[in-house]
Amino acid sequence: MALTENIHEAANVLKAKLSPIPETALILGSGLGPLADELEDAVTITYTDLPYFPEPTVEGHAGQFVCGTLHGVHVLAMQGRYHFYEGYALEQVTFPVRVMQALGVKTLIVTNAAGGVNESFHAGDLMLISDHINFMGRNPLIGPNDNTLGARFPDMSEVYDRKLRELAKSTASATGIPLNEGVYCAVTGPSYETPAEVRMIRTLGGDAVGMSTVPEAIIARHGGMKVLGISCITNLASGILDQPLSHQEVIETSERVKETFTQLIKAIVAKIGA
């Protein structure tokens, strides 16, 4: 299949630039890219230097892999991601995860900026993703299935690994970082949700809403990776507060909490690598 050939071609180019090959990878969402600057002995590879990688178009997404060490653990970080709303097919959005799978990555930590649907949340909170609702109207596994990549009908009863979630909660507690837990609802964007849509998401059991993460998590689980997801609640969703929403607010809140977020992720990575 062409997709499989493309995956391995891109993986081989990336592999030639990395030594050793990390088993843990990070996807850093809007405003959260500075964590990659914490990596030691870092090697940077721009997405567009790799075959079949398009150029991200979203402000706050650098568009590069950074490989290095966090607390002695070798990790591969994505500074920026692709989004469905940019006009990319979900196959393109999730292509980097497939390449990670081909490299031999075992654990994927995926982060995002999200709107708080749960009315007890505040801007700047961190939320551990316990489960998700795919409200994008599409699934990245639609189409022919290559059994070498994963099963035709993969189980999604535990997308976000239970042991990793427990590790994240115990790590947050030990470091004194408040960590909520909840369900992430993925929508296509790029428009923010209406107040009625936010009420619907809350009724369906969503605690946070965003425009990413779920396609990548599905593909990671299809490929046998363990997934941990953490959202930065950068604003309260539409209708909760009587004020308009803006991407600038997302970036400003991410900047405000980046030190806390970075501290938590570094501590989690250290525990994973222990």
GUGU-651480 format. One record per residue (C-alpha): x, y, z; residue number from 0. Coordinates in pm, 1 decimal, always signed. Each point is the difference from the previous one (the first is absolute). Example, Ala and Ser with C-alpha at 12.3 -4.5 7.8 and 13.67 -1.06 7.14 Angstrom:
2
<r><u>+1230.0</u><v>-450.0</v><w>+780.0</w><n>0</n></r>
<r><u>+137.0</u><v>+344.0</v><w>-66.0</w><n>1</n></r>
***
This chain:
274
<r><u>+0.0</u><v>+0.0</v><w>+0.0</w><n>0</n></r>
<r><u>+119.9</u><v>+351.4</v><w>-83.8</w><n>1</n></r>
<r><u>-63.5</u><v>+127.5</v><w>+353.1</w><n>2</n></r>
<r><u>+217.1</u><v>-270.4</v><w>+155.2</w><n>3</n></r>
<r><u>+279.1</u><v>+66.4</v><w>-249.9</w><n>4</n></r>
<r><u>-16.7</u><v>+373.9</v><w>+74.2</w><n>5</n></r>
<r><u>+7.9</u><v>-64.4</v><w>+375.6</w><n>6</n></r>
<r><u>+312.8</u><v>-210.9</v><w>-23.5</w><n>7</n></r>
<r><u>+171.5</u><v>+239.0</v><w>-240.2</w><n>8</n></r>
<r><u>-56.8</u><v>+292.9</v><w>+238.5</w><n>9</n></r>
<r><u>+96.2</u><v>-212.0</v><w>+302.8</w><n>10</n></r>
<r><u>+327.6</u><v>-104.0</v><w>-161.8</w><n>11</n></r>
<r><u>+92.5</u><v>+362.5</v><w>-72.0</w><n>12</n></r>
<r><u>-83.2</u><v>+99.9</v><w>+358.5</w><n>13</n></r>
<r><u>+174.5</u><v>-304.2</v><w>+145.7</w><n>14</n></r>
<r><u>+324.0</u><v>+93.9</v><w>-174.6</w><n>15</n></r>
<r><u>-2.2</u><v>+328.1</v><w>+195.3</w><n>16</n></r>
<r><u>-65.0</u><v>-155.5</v><w>+341.5</w><n>17</n></r>
<r><u>+225.8</u><v>-192.9</v><w>+234.1</w><n>18</n></r>
<r><u>-120.4</u><v>-173.9</v><w>+204.8</w><n>19</n></r>
<r><u>-361.6</u><v>-49.9</v><w>-105.1</w><n>20</n></r>
<r><u>-234.6</u><v>+119.4</v><w>+279.4</w><n>21</n></r>
<r><u>-279.6</u><v>-221.7</v><w>+128.6</w><n>22</n></r>
<r><u>-196.3</u><v>+296.8</v><w>+139.6</w><n>23</n></r>
<r><u>-145.6</u><v>+280.2</v><w>-211.3</w><n>24</n></r>
<r><u>-178.5</u><v>+326.7</v><w>+78.7</w><n>25</n></r>
<r><u>-246.8</u><v>+197.8</v><w>-208.5</w><n>26</n></r>
<r><u>+2.2</u><v>+358.3</v><w>+125.6</w><n>27</n></r>
<r><u>-313.0</u><v>+205.2</v><w>-62.7</w><n>28</n></r>
<r><u>-69.6</u><v>+372.1</v><w>-46.9</w><n>29</n></r>
<r><u>+230.1</u><v>+213.0</v><w>+212.5</w><n>30</n></r>
<r><u>+156.4</u><v>-307.5</v><w>+162.3</w><n>31</n></r>
<r><u>+293.0</u><v>-36.6</v><w>-238.2</w><n>32</n></r>
<r><u>+256.5</u><v>+156.2</v><w>+238.3</w><n>33</n></r>
<r><u>+25.2</u><v>-335.1</v><w>+179.4</w><n>34</n></r>
<r><u>+212.6</u><v>-117.8</v><w>-293.2</w><n>35</n></r>
<r><u>+250.4</u><v>+271.7</v><w>+89.8</w><n>36</n></r>
<r><u>+60.8</u><v>-190.3</v><w>+323.8</w><n>37</n></r>
<r><u>+148.6</u><v>-298.2</v><w>-185.7</w><n>38</n></r>
<r><u>+372.5</u><v>-53.1</v><w>+43.2</w><n>39</n></r>
<r><u>+237.4</u><v>-99.2</v><w>-282.6</w><n>40</n></r>
<r><u>-285.0</u><v>+84.5</v><w>-233.8</w><n>41</n></r>
<r><u>-20.0</u><v>-70.9</v><w>-371.9</w><n>42</n></r>
<r><u>-260.4</u><v>+196.6</v><w>-198.4</w><n>43</n></r>
<r><u>-161.2</u><v>-123.7</v><w>-321.1</w><n>44</n></r>
<r><u>-244.0</u><v>+225.8</v><w>-182.9</w><n>45</n></r>
<r><u>-313.1</u><v>-183.6</v><w>-116.8</w><n>46</n></r>
<r><u>+44.6</u><v>+121.8</v><w>-356.5</w><n>47</n></r>
<r><u>+346.9</u><v>-160.2</v><w>-11.1</w><n>48</n></r>
<r><u>-175.5</u><v>-337.0</v><w>+19.0</w><n>49</n></r>
<r><u>-188.2</u><v>-160.4</v><w>-290.7</w><n>50</n></r>
<r><u>-381.5</u><v>+27.1</v><w>+3.1</w><n>51</n></r>
<r><u>-6.1</u><v>+251.0</v><w>+289.3</w><n>52</n></r>
<r><u>-192.6</u><v>+318.6</v><w>-89.2</w><n>53</n></r>
<r><u>+67.6</u><v>+334.8</v><w>+165.8</w><n>54</n></r>
<r><u>-216.8</u><v>+90.2</v><w>+304.1</w><n>55</n></r>
<r><u>-185.6</u><v>+328.0</v><w>-32.5</w><n>56</n></r>
<r><u>-111.3</u><v>+75.4</v><w>+357.1</w><n>57</n></r>
<r><u>+149.4</u><v>+279.9</v><w>+210.9</w><n>58</n></r>
<r><u>+191.2</u><v>-141.5</v><w>+296.2</w><n>59</n></r>
<r><u>+93.1</u><v>-325.5</v><w>-178.7</w><n>60</n></r>
<r><u>+370.7</u><v>-6.1</v><w>-92.8</w><n>61</n></r>
<r><u>-30.5</u><v>-296.8</v><w>-234.9</w><n>62</n></r>
<r><u>+297.3</u><v>-213.4</v><w>+98.4</w><n>63</n></r>
<r><u>+115.5</u><v>-310.5</v><w>+182.3</w><n>64</n></r>
<r><u>+239.9</u><v>+49.3</v><w>+288.5</w><n>65</n></r>
<r><u>+181.0</u><v>-307.3</v><w>+129.5</w><n>66</n></r>
<r><u>+198.0</u><v>+6.1</v><w>+322.9</w><n>67</n></r>
<r><u>-11.3</u><v>-99.6</v><w>+363.6</w><n>68</n></r>
<r><u>-221.1</u><v>+95.5</v><w>+293.5</w><n>69</n></r>
<r><u>+138.0</u><v>-116.2</v><w>+333.7</w><n>70</n></r>
<r><u>+217.6</u><v>-243.1</v><w>-192.5</w><n>71</n></r>
<r><u>-295.0</u><v>-146.1</v><w>-193.0</w><n>72</n></r>
<r><u>+26.2</u><v>+15.4</v><w>-379.0</w><n>73</n></r>
<r><u>-313.8</u><v>+155.8</v><w>-145.3</w><n>74</n></r>
<r><u>-123.5</u><v>+120.0</v><w>-337.2</w><n>75</n></r>
<r><u>-212.1</u><v>+315.4</v><w>+18.9</w><n>76</n></r>
<r><u>-227.6</u><v>+146.7</v><w>-263.6</w><n>77</n></r>
<r><u>+6.8</u><v>+379.8</v><w>+26.9</w><n>78</n></r>
<r><u>-331.8</u><v>+59.1</v><w>-168.8</w><n>79</n></r>
<r><u>-245.7</u><v>-232.0</v><w>-168.9</w><n>80</n></r>
<r><u>-231.1</u><v>-17.7</v><w>-299.5</w><n>81</n></r>
<r><u>-374.2</u><v>+64.4</v><w>+29.3</w><n>82</n></r>
<r><u>-299.6</u><v>-116.0</v><w>-199.3</w><n>83</n></r>
<r><u>-122.2</u><v>+360.4</v><w>-23.5</w><n>84</n></r>
<r><u>+314.6</u><v>+100.9</v><w>-188.9</w><n>85</n></r>
<r><u>-137.3</u><v>-195.9</v><w>-292.2</w><n>86</n></r>
<r><u>+211.8</u><v>-310.4</v><w>+46.7</w><n>87</n></r>
<r><u>-151.0</u><v>-345.9</v><w>-25.5</w><n>88</n></r>
<r><u>+6.0</u><v>-195.3</v><w>+325.9</w><n>89</n></r>
<r><u>+255.3</u><v>-229.3</v><w>-164.5</w><n>90</n></r>
<r><u>+232.4</u><v>+302.9</v><w>-16.1</w><n>91</n></r>
<r><u>-91.8</u><v>+120.0</v><w>+348.8</w><n>92</n></r>
<r><u>+96.5</u><v>-336.9</v><w>+148.6</w><n>93</n></r>
<r><u>+292.1</u><v>-79.7</v><w>-231.1</w><n>94</n></r>
<r><u>+262.1</u><v>+105.9</v><w>+259.9</w><n>95</n></r>
<r><u>-144.6</u><v>-250.8</v><w>+247.1</w><n>96</n></r>
<r><u>+30.7</u><v>-274.9</v><w>-260.0</w><n>97</n></r>
<r><u>+362.8</u><v>+101.0</v><w>-53.6</w><n>98</n></r>
<r><u>+58.9</u><v>-16.1</v><w>+375.4</w><n>99</n></r>
<r><u>-149.8</u><v>-348.8</v><w>+0.3</w><n>100</n></r>
<r><u>+238.3</u><v>-105.5</v><w>-276.8</w><n>101</n></r>
<r><u>+292.4</u><v>+142.5</v><w>+199.2</w><n>102</n></r>
<r><u>-91.2</u><v>-216.2</v><w>+299.1</w><n>103</n></r>
<r><u>-156.6</u><v>+257.9</v><w>+232.4</w><n>104</n></r>
<r><u>-191.5</u><v>-182.3</v><w>+273.9</w><n>105</n></r>
<r><u>-150.9</u><v>+283.8</v><w>+205.9</w><n>106</n></r>
<r><u>-166.5</u><v>+316.0</v><w>-131.3</w><n>107</n></r>
<r><u>-71.3</u><v>+298.2</v><w>+224.9</w><n>108</n></r>
<r><u>-239.7</u><v>+229.1</v><w>-182.5</w><n>109</n></r>
<r><u>-85.3</u><v>+349.4</v><w>+119.1</w><n>110</n></r>
<r><u>-235.6</u><v>+269.9</v><w>-113.7</w><n>111</n></r>
<r><u>-157.4</u><v>+332.9</v><w>+80.1</w><n>112</n></r>
<r><u>-369.9</u><v>-47.6</v><w>+71.3</w><n>113</n></r>
<r><u>-308.0</u><v>+190.6</v><w>+101.7</w><n>114</n></r>
<r><u>-143.7</u><v>-83.9</v><w>+340.1</w><n>115</n></r>
<r><u>-353.0</u><v>-140.9</v><w>-24.4</w><n>116</n></r>
<r><u>-13.1</u><v>-117.1</v><w>+359.8</w><n>117</n></r>
<r><u>-110.2</u><v>+311.2</v><w>+188.1</w><n>118</n></r>
<r><u>+226.2</u><v>-81.3</v><w>+295.4</w><n>119</n></r>
<r><u>+308.3</u><v>+48.6</v><w>-220.5</w><n>120</n></r>
<r><u>+197.5</u><v>+323.9</v><w>-23.0</w><n>121</n></r>
<r><u>+228.5</u><v>+139.6</v><w>-268.9</w><n>122</n></r>
<r><u>+346.9</u><v>-135.0</v><w>+69.5</w><n>123</n></r>
<r><u>-112.7</u><v>-333.9</v><w>+146.3</w><n>124</n></r>
<r><u>+151.9</u><v>-324.7</v><w>-124.5</w><n>125</n></r>
<r><u>-228.4</u><v>-293.5</v><w>-82.0</w><n>126</n></r>
<r><u>+104.8</u><v>-361.8</v><w>-30.0</w><n>127</n></r>
<r><u>-198.7</u><v>-156.4</v><w>-284.2</w><n>128</n></r>
<r><u>-184.6</u><v>-306.3</v><w>+127.4</w><n>129</n></r>
<r><u>-191.1</u><v>-61.8</v><w>-324.1</w><n>130</n></r>
<r><u>-115.9</u><v>+183.5</v><w>-308.9</w><n>131</n></r>
<r><u>-300.8</u><v>+64.9</v><w>-219.9</w><n>132</n></r>
<r><u>+70.9</u><v>+20.6</v><w>-372.4</w><n>133</n></r>
<r><u>-236.5</u><v>+270.1</v><w>-123.3</w><n>134</n></r>
<r><u>+199.4</u><v>+73.1</v><w>-315.6</w><n>135</n></r>
<r><u>-227.7</u><v>-205.2</v><w>-222.8</w><n>136</n></r>
<r><u>+298.3</u><v>-192.5</v><w>-135.4</w><n>137</n></r>
<r><u>+225.2</u><v>-284.2</v><w>+112.7</w><n>138</n></r>
<r><u>+363.7</u><v>-17.0</v><w>-117.8</w><n>139</n></r>
<r><u>-31.4</u><v>-376.6</v><w>-49.9</w><n>140</n></r>
<r><u>-261.6</u><v>+29.1</v><w>-275.0</w><n>141</n></r>
<r><u>+128.0</u><v>-160.2</v><w>-319.3</w><n>142</n></r>
<r><u>+206.3</u><v>-310.6</v><w>-78.7</w><n>143</n></r>
<r><u>+172.1</u><v>-152.1</v><w>+303.2</w><n>144</n></r>
<r><u>+357.8</u><v>-124.5</v><w>-2.3</w><n>145</n></r>
<r><u>+19.4</u><v>-275.1</v><w>+260.7</w><n>146</n></r>
<r><u>+370.6</u><v>+71.1</v><w>+48.4</w><n>147</n></r>
<r><u>-101.2</u><v>+334.6</v><w>+150.7</w><n>148</n></r>
<r><u>-283.0</u><v>-127.7</v><w>+219.3</w><n>149</n></r>
<r><u>-326.5</u><v>-193.0</v><w>+14.7</w><n>150</n></r>
<r><u>-295.3</u><v>+85.4</v><w>-222.9</w><n>151</n></r>
<r><u>-225.1</u><v>+51.8</v><w>+304.1</w><n>152</n></r>
<r><u>+223.7</u><v>+118.1</v><w>+287.0</w><n>153</n></r>
<r><u>-129.2</u><v>+4.1</v><w>+356.7</w><n>154</n></r>
<r><u>-48.1</u><v>+349.8</v><w>+142.1</w><n>155</n></r>
<r><u>-122.7</u><v>-91.9</v><w>+348.8</w><n>156</n></r>
<r><u>+319.8</u><v>+144.9</v><w>+150.5</w><n>157</n></r>
<r><u>+150.0</u><v>+252.3</v><w>-238.7</w><n>158</n></r>
<r><u>+184.3</u><v>+181.5</v><w>+279.1</w><n>159</n></r>
<r><u>+205.5</u><v>-256.3</v><w>+186.5</w><n>160</n></r>
<r><u>-124.6</u><v>-60.8</v><w>+353.4</w><n>161</n></r>
<r><u>+346.5</u><v>-55.4</v><w>+149.9</w><n>162</n></r>
<r><u>+135.0</u><v>+315.0</v><w>-161.8</w><n>163</n></r>
<r><u>-296.1</u><v>+196.1</v><w>+134.6</w><n>164</n></r>
<r><u>+66.5</u><v>-128.9</v><w>+350.9</w><n>165</n></r>
<r><u>+367.4</u><v>+88.8</v><w>-41.8</w><n>166</n></r>
<r><u>-94.8</u><v>+352.1</v><w>-112.2</w><n>167</n></r>
<r><u>-233.9</u><v>+48.6</v><w>+296.6</w><n>168</n></r>
<r><u>+253.7</u><v>-122.4</v><w>+254.5</w><n>169</n></r>
<r><u>+270.8</u><v>+214.4</v><w>-160.0</w><n>170</n></r>
<r><u>-220.6</u><v>+309.6</v><w>+7.9</w><n>171</n></r>
<r><u>-84.0</u><v>-64.3</v><w>+364.0</w><n>172</n></r>
<r><u>+366.6</u><v>-46.3</v><w>+92.0</w><n>173</n></r>
<r><u>+99.4</u><v>+324.0</v><w>-173.3</w><n>174</n></r>
<r><u>-292.9</u><v>+198.4</v><w>+140.1</w><n>175</n></r>
<r><u>-151.6</u><v>+71.4</v><w>-341.2</w><n>176</n></r>
<r><u>-381.7</u><v>-3.8</v><w>-12.0</w><n>177</n></r>
<r><u>-120.2</u><v>-237.2</v><w>-271.7</w><n>178</n></r>
<r><u>-364.3</u><v>-40.2</v><w>-95.7</w><n>179</n></r>
<r><u>-121.3</u><v>-303.8</v><w>-191.9</w><n>180</n></r>
<r><u>-268.3</u><v>-7.8</v><w>-264.4</w><n>181</n></r>
<r><u>-130.5</u><v>-81.6</v><w>-345.8</w><n>182</n></r>
<r><u>+134.8</u><v>+187.3</v><w>-302.6</w><n>183</n></r>
<r><u>-239.2</u><v>+66.9</v><w>-287.4</w><n>184</n></r>
<r><u>+155.1</u><v>+56.0</v><w>-343.3</w><n>185</n></r>
<r><u>-171.7</u><v>+223.0</v><w>-256.1</w><n>186</n></r>
<r><u>+122.4</u><v>+109.7</v><w>-341.0</w><n>187</n></r>
<r><u>+25.8</u><v>+376.8</v><w>+53.5</w><n>188</n></r>
<r><u>+131.2</u><v>+242.8</v><w>-100.6</w><n>189</n></r>
<r><u>-293.5</u><v>+201.7</v><w>+133.1</w><n>190</n></r>
<r><u>-46.3</u><v>-18.8</v><w>+373.2</w><n>191</n></r>
<r><u>-311.7</u><v>-173.9</v><w>+126.7</w><n>192</n></r>
<r><u>-328.5</u><v>+175.8</v><w>+55.0</w><n>193</n></r>
<r><u>-145.5</u><v>+13.4</v><w>+353.1</w><n>194</n></r>
<r><u>-263.6</u><v>-254.6</v><w>-108.9</w><n>195</n></r>
<r><u>+269.2</u><v>-236.3</v><w>-126.3</w><n>196</n></r>
<r><u>+188.8</u><v>+34.1</v><w>+327.1</w><n>197</n></r>
<r><u>-315.3</u><v>-87.1</v><w>+195.3</w><n>198</n></r>
<r><u>-44.9</u><v>-305.2</v><w>-225.3</w><n>199</n></r>
<r><u>+360.1</u><v>-112.4</v><w>+59.5</w><n>200</n></r>
<r><u>-47.1</u><v>+38.3</v><w>+376.0</w><n>201</n></r>
<r><u>-323.5</u><v>-202.2</v><w>-15.1</w><n>202</n></r>
<r><u>+182.3</u><v>-274.4</v><w>-192.9</w><n>203</n></r>
<r><u>+266.1</u><v>-22.0</v><w>+271.1</w><n>204</n></r>
<r><u>+277.6</u><v>+220.2</v><w>-137.1</w><n>205</n></r>
<r><u>+218.5</u><v>+199.7</v><w>+239.3</w><n>206</n></r>
<r><u>+218.7</u><v>+175.4</v><w>-256.8</w><n>207</n></r>
<r><u>-21.6</u><v>+69.3</v><w>-371.9</w><n>208</n></r>
<r><u>+269.4</u><v>+42.6</v><w>-262.9</w><n>209</n></r>
<r><u>+93.4</u><v>-46.9</v><w>-363.3</w><n>210</n></r>
<r><u>+272.2</u><v>-267.2</v><w>+14.8</w><n>211</n></r>
<r><u>+135.9</u><v>-300.3</v><w>+191.2</w><n>212</n></r>
<r><u>-273.8</u><v>-256.3</v><w>-67.5</w><n>213</n></r>
<r><u>+112.2</u><v>-98.6</v><w>-353.7</w><n>214</n></r>
<r><u>+358.4</u><v>-36.2</v><w>+124.5</w><n>215</n></r>
<r><u>-108.7</u><v>-203.3</v><w>+303.1</w><n>216</n></r>
<r><u>-208.0</u><v>-234.4</v><w>-216.6</w><n>217</n></r>
<r><u>+291.1</u><v>-62.4</v><w>-235.3</w><n>218</n></r>
<r><u>+241.4</u><v>-49.7</v><w>+288.8</w><n>219</n></r>
<r><u>-225.5</u><v>-263.0</v><w>+155.6</w><n>220</n></r>
<r><u>-52.6</u><v>-162.3</v><w>-340.4</w><n>221</n></r>
<r><u>+379.1</u><v>-30.7</v><w>-17.1</w><n>222</n></r>
<r><u>+33.4</u><v>-145.7</v><w>+348.2</w><n>223</n></r>
<r><u>+141.0</u><v>+305.4</v><w>+177.1</w><n>224</n></r>
<r><u>-84.2</u><v>+92.7</v><w>+357.5</w><n>225</n></r>
<r><u>-158.0</u><v>+345.9</v><w>+11.7</w><n>226</n></r>
<r><u>-8.1</u><v>+267.1</v><w>+269.6</w><n>227</n></r>
<r><u>-193.9</u><v>+320.3</v><w>-65.8</w><n>228</n></r>
<r><u>+8.5</u><v>+331.0</v><w>+188.6</w><n>229</n></r>
<r><u>-196.4</u><v>+314.7</v><w>-86.7</w><n>230</n></r>
<r><u>+84.3</u><v>+351.8</v><w>+103.0</w><n>231</n></r>
<r><u>-330.9</u><v>+176.6</v><w>+62.2</w><n>232</n></r>
<r><u>+83.1</u><v>+329.6</v><w>-165.3</w><n>233</n></r>
<r><u>-347.1</u><v>+153.4</v><w>+17.4</w><n>234</n></r>
<r><u>-352.9</u><v>-82.9</v><w>+108.3</w><n>235</n></r>
<r><u>-211.4</u><v>-111.9</v><w>-293.7</w><n>236</n></r>
<r><u>-256.5</u><v>+221.4</v><w>-167.8</w><n>237</n></r>
<r><u>-296.7</u><v>+111.4</v><w>+210.4</w><n>238</n></r>
<r><u>+153.5</u><v>-63.4</v><w>+343.1</w><n>239</n></r>
<r><u>+138.4</u><v>+350.9</v><w>+26.5</w><n>240</n></r>
<r><u>-153.9</u><v>+298.9</v><w>-172.0</w><n>241</n></r>
<r><u>+299.4</u><v>+73.2</v><w>-222.0</w><n>242</n></r>
<r><u>+122.8</u><v>-90.5</v><w>-350.5</w><n>243</n></r>
<r><u>+266.3</u><v>-268.0</v><w>-57.5</w><n>244</n></r>
<r><u>+329.5</u><v>+54.7</v><w>-181.4</w><n>245</n></r>
<r><u>+311.4</u><v>-195.3</v><w>-94.3</w><n>246</n></r>
<r><u>+205.8</u><v>+273.2</v><w>+166.2</w><n>247</n></r>
<r><u>-156.7</u><v>-97.0</v><w>+332.7</w><n>248</n></r>
<r><u>+105.6</u><v>-360.2</v><w>-63.6</w><n>249</n></r>
<r><u>+359.3</u><v>+104.7</v><w>-58.8</w><n>250</n></r>
<r><u>+6.4</u><v>+236.8</v><w>+300.7</w><n>251</n></r>
<r><u>-137.0</u><v>-261.2</v><w>+240.7</w><n>252</n></r>
<r><u>+238.9</u><v>-265.7</v><w>-132.9</w><n>253</n></r>
<r><u>+286.5</u><v>+241.9</v><w>+58.8</w><n>254</n></r>
<r><u>-117.0</u><v>+64.8</v><w>+354.4</w><n>255</n></r>
<r><u>-11.3</u><v>-367.7</v><w>+98.1</w><n>256</n></r>
<r><u>+285.5</u><v>-135.7</v><w>-210.4</w><n>257</n></r>
<r><u>+237.9</u><v>-31.7</v><w>+294.9</w><n>258</n></r>
<r><u>-247.6</u><v>-210.5</v><w>+198.4</w><n>259</n></r>
<r><u>-87.7</u><v>-205.1</v><w>-304.9</w><n>260</n></r>
<r><u>+366.8</u><v>-54.1</v><w>-85.3</w><n>261</n></r>
<r><u>+76.7</u><v>-103.7</v><w>+356.4</w><n>262</n></r>
<r><u>-276.9</u><v>-260.6</v><w>-5.1</w><n>263</n></r>
<r><u>+93.2</u><v>-147.6</v><w>-337.8</w><n>264</n></r>
<r><u>+367.8</u><v>-20.8</v><w>+92.8</w><n>265</n></r>
<r><u>-85.3</u><v>-178.5</v><w>+324.3</w><n>266</n></r>
<r><u>-229.7</u><v>-244.2</v><w>-183.9</w><n>267</n></r>
<r><u>+264.5</u><v>-75.1</v><w>-262.3</w><n>268</n></r>
<r><u>+254.1</u><v>-64.4</v><w>+274.1</w><n>269</n></r>
<r><u>-239.9</u><v>-249.0</v><w>+162.1</w><n>270</n></r>
<r><u>-68.0</u><v>-172.3</v><w>-333.6</w><n>271</n></r>
<r><u>+371.5</u><v>-38.3</v><w>-59.0</w><n>272</n></r>
<r><u>+77.4</u><v>-120.8</v><w>+353.2</w><n>273</n></r>
***
